[in-house]
Amino acid sequence: MTDPSARLLRLLSLLQTPREWPGSELARRLEVSPRTVRRDIERLRALGYPVEAALGAEGGYRLVAGTAMPPLLLDDEEAVAIAVGLRIASGHAVEGIEEAAVRALTKLEQVLPSRLRRRVGALVSATVPMLAGLGPKVDPETLTVLATGSAGRERLRFSYRAGDGAETNRLVEPHRLVSMGRRWYLLGFDTDRDDWRIFRVDRIGAPLLTGVRFSPRDLPAEDAAAYVTSKLYSLAPTYRAFVTLHAPVEVVKAGWGGAGGEVTALDEHTCQLHSHADTLEWLAFRLTMLGFDFDVHEPPQLAEYLRALGARATRAAGG
């Protein structure tokens, strides 16, 4: 193999297989001398790949964990598998990895050949998750475009549907994507309105990267999540729940997950939950899905909703 670049990629592909490679075998596979193999190994190390050499006559090599993440070399099947997994994660708000999944998907789809993009799209469209999300569905393609604009500091143009159904065209300098519970939000500076705005991603249509770069503006808050949280809670009606659950605090925390709120222990068998939400339906669903008995202290609307829900469930069961 005479092309140095192609040979280096082939060597990296071999080393990413979890095994130790004798220098003589690498030389045979690459059709070069052992001296060339040693020189190429040093080139990989200079690029940040932590290649470890074992002592001995053969001088075995293997790729080990390093202090930084160097570029990975993926074959077609691996790239498709990762892209599909990232699309599923980004579209279903998996706790703790949503934004990272979108960033990774953005980077991967920028370099995927068109033949692999078609395979990824076919697999995603043919896949039905067992548990659908509670919130509105968000198109991963939309998330990818928004994330690309945010990361590249590139203005976006899109249509936006307000809560009353009115549609407007927006020109926005995207700042950050924020995932909160069941919804995705885009925080950005609306150039036409000369102010910061928060957009629900499920209401954004046909986002387009304009190619116009912008200098980042100072956000009037500590961070994007804090800004979006404060604005949404100040604008939207919020139900604040105060509930006693008849289960140990550790078990309730595990079941409640990242849904927001504070869980504190009363004793080893009961705990209290202080939380908030913009719909009674979501509060009722999360509480009943925990699988424990509970007492609602506030708000009274939640207790009334649960009574009506229980009555319907009783009638449906033939009670």
N, C-alpha and C positions, 0 to 999 in steps of 0.2 A: 504494500500500500504506500504509494509515493506521495500523495497529497498530505502535507503535515496537518492541515485543519481537519480533514476527514479522518485521518488516523487518530488524532486527539479525541475526537468525538467517539470513535469506535472504542478506544481505550477506556474512556469514561463510562461508556455503556457496559463494558465488561466488568469494570470495578464496582458498578452499582449493584451487581449481583452479589448477594450476601455470602461470600466465600473468600478464601485466600487464594491468590493467583501466583504460582511460581513465575519468576521472570522468564524462564525458558518457554513456558506455555504462552505467555503473552506475546513473546517475540514470534512464536510460530503462528499464532492467530493473526497477528498484524503483518506478518511476512517482513519483519525487520530484524535487526541485530539486537542482542540484549543491551548493548550500549545505547541504542536509540530508544529502547523502552525506558531506560533509566533517565535519559534526557527528557522524554515526554512526561514522565512522572513528576520531575521537577517543575515542568511547565504547569501541570495541573495544580501542584502545591502553590505556585505563584499566583494562580487564579483564585485561590481560596479553598480548594478541595483538600481536605485532610486525609492524605494517603499515607498509610502506615506501612513501613517496611520491616519484615521479620528477618532476624539473623539466620544464617545458614547458607549452605552451598547454593540452593536454588534462589534465595532472596525473595520470598513471597511478599505480595502486596495485597492490601485490602483497604477499602474506604471506611473510615471510622467517623464517629460523631465529632463535630468541631464546635468552635465558639460562635460561629456565624453560619447562616444558611446560604450556601453557594447555589448557583443555578442548577436545576435538575434537568436531566435528559430523559424525556418520556417517549415511549413508542406510541403508535396510534391507539392501541387498546387502552393503555394507561391514561392517555390524555382524554379520551372519551369518557372513561370511568370517572375521572376526577371532575370533569366539566359537568357531567350529569349530577354527581353528588353535590357539587357546589350550587347548581341551579335549584335543587330540591331544598338545600339548607337556606339559601337566600330567599326563597319564596314562601317558606313556612316558619319564619321567625324562631329558629331553634335557639334557646336561651344561651347567651354568651358567645355565639359564633356568627351571628347574622351579618354584622358589618365586615368582619374578616372574610366571610364567605363571598360577599359581594366584591371586595377588593381583589381577592384571589381570582374570582371569575372574570373580572375585568381584565386582569393581566393575561390570563390564559386565552380568552377569546380573541384578544388582539393578535395573537400569533397562531391561532388554529387555522390550518388550511381549510378551504371551502368544503372539501369533501368530508372533513371531520365535523365541521359546523352542521352540515346536513344530517349526519349520523346522530349528533347530540340532540338536535331538534326533534328528530324522529323518535328517539328513545324517551325524551321528556314528554312529548305529546301522547305517547302510548302508555305512560306510567300513571297509575291512579293510586295516590297514597291511601293507606288504611284509615288514617284519621285526618280529616280535613281541618284546616285552621278555622278558628272562631271568627276571625276578622275578615275584612274584604280581601279578595285575592289581588296580589300585586304581580305584575308581569316581570319576570327576571330580566327580560331585555330592557325594560324601562329602568330598572334599578341599575343595570350595567351602564347605560348611557348617562344617567345622573351621577353615578360614581366616577365615571371617566371625566365628566365636566368638572366635578369637584376636585379630583386629584390633579387634573391638568390646568386648573384655573382658566376654564374656557366657558364663555357665556352659552347659555342654553335658551332655546326658544321652544315653547310648548303651549298647548291649549289647557285651560284649567276649568273644571266644573265645580262651581260653588255648591254649598249645601242646599240652596234653593233651586238648583238646576241651571242657573245662568252660566254661560260659558264665555270666557275671555281669553285673549292671547297674551302671553307673558314673555318678557325678556328678562332673564334672571342670571345673576352671578352666583352660582351654587357654592355654598359654604360647607355643609355637611349633611349626610343622611343620618337620621336618628330613628331607631326602632324603639317603640314604646308599647309593650304589651302585645296587642293584636294588630298594630298599625305601624306603617312606615311613614316618616315625614321628611321632606326636604326643607332645610333651612337655607335661605338665600336672600340676596339683596335684589329687590325688584327695581330695575332702573327706571321704569316708567313712573312708578309711585315714589321713587326716591326714598325707600325705606326697607327695612328688613321684613320679610314675610315668611310664613310657615305654610307649606303646601302638603296636603295629604297625597301620597304617591299614587294611591288607587284612583285619584281624581285627575291625574296628569295624563294628557293624551299627546301622542306623537312627539315625544321630545327629540330635539335636533341640536346637535353640536354645531355652533355657528362658525367655529374657527377663530373667533375673536378672543384674544387673551385679556385678562384683567389683573390688576394688582389687588391682593387681598385687603379687605377692609377690617377695621377693628370691630369685633363683635361686642355689643353693649352688655356683656355678661361674662361670667367666669369661663364657661364652655358652652358648646352647642346644646348638650343634653339639659343643662340647667336652664338655658334660655327657653327651649321648647317646652319644658315642664312648667315653668312659671307662667308662660303665655297661655298655654292650653288650659291650665287650671283657673286662670283668671277670666278666660273668655267663655268656657263651657260650663254648663251646670254639672256639679259633681256630687255624687252621693257618698257620704263618709260613713263607713260601716264600723260598728262596735259589736263584736260577737264573742261569746264564750263557746269554746269547743271542748268536748269531752274526750280528749286524747292527749298524750304526752307532747310537749312542745317540740321535741326533735322530730317526731313523726309528722306533725302539722307543718313544720317548716319545710320538710322534704316534699310534702304533697303540694304545698302552696307555691313553692319555687320562687321564680322571679316575678310574680304577679303584682308586686308592690304592697307596701304596708309593713306593719311591725307586729310580730308575734312574741308574746311574753308569757312566761310560765306563771300559773297561779299555785299549782302544786304538781306532784309527779303525774297526776292523771288528767289535769285540765289546764287550759291556757286561754289567753285572750288575744283576739285579732283586731287591730285597728287598720283599716284599709280604706281605699277610695276607688271609685270607678264612675264612668259617665253613663252607664246603663245599669238598671236593676237586673236585667236578664243575665248580664255577665257575672254580677256578684252572686246571684242565685245559683247559676250553673257551677261556678267554681266551688262554692261552699258545699253544694250537694254532692259534687264529684269527689270530694275529699273522703267520703265514706264514713264520717263520724257524726254522732249527734251534736247539735249545736243550738244555742239560744241567741236570738237576735235582740239586741238592746237598742240599736239605732241602725238605720233610720226606720221610722214606722212604715214607710212605703215598701221597704224590703220585706217586712213581716207580712204586709198585706199581699204582696206579689206571691210570696211563698205559699200563703194560705190558698190563694186562687189556683196556683200551680198544683198544689196537693189535691185540691178538689177535682181538678181535671184528670189527674193521674188516677185518682180513686174511681172515678166514673169509667175511665178507659179500661180499668182492671175488672170492671163488673161489680164494684162495691156499692 
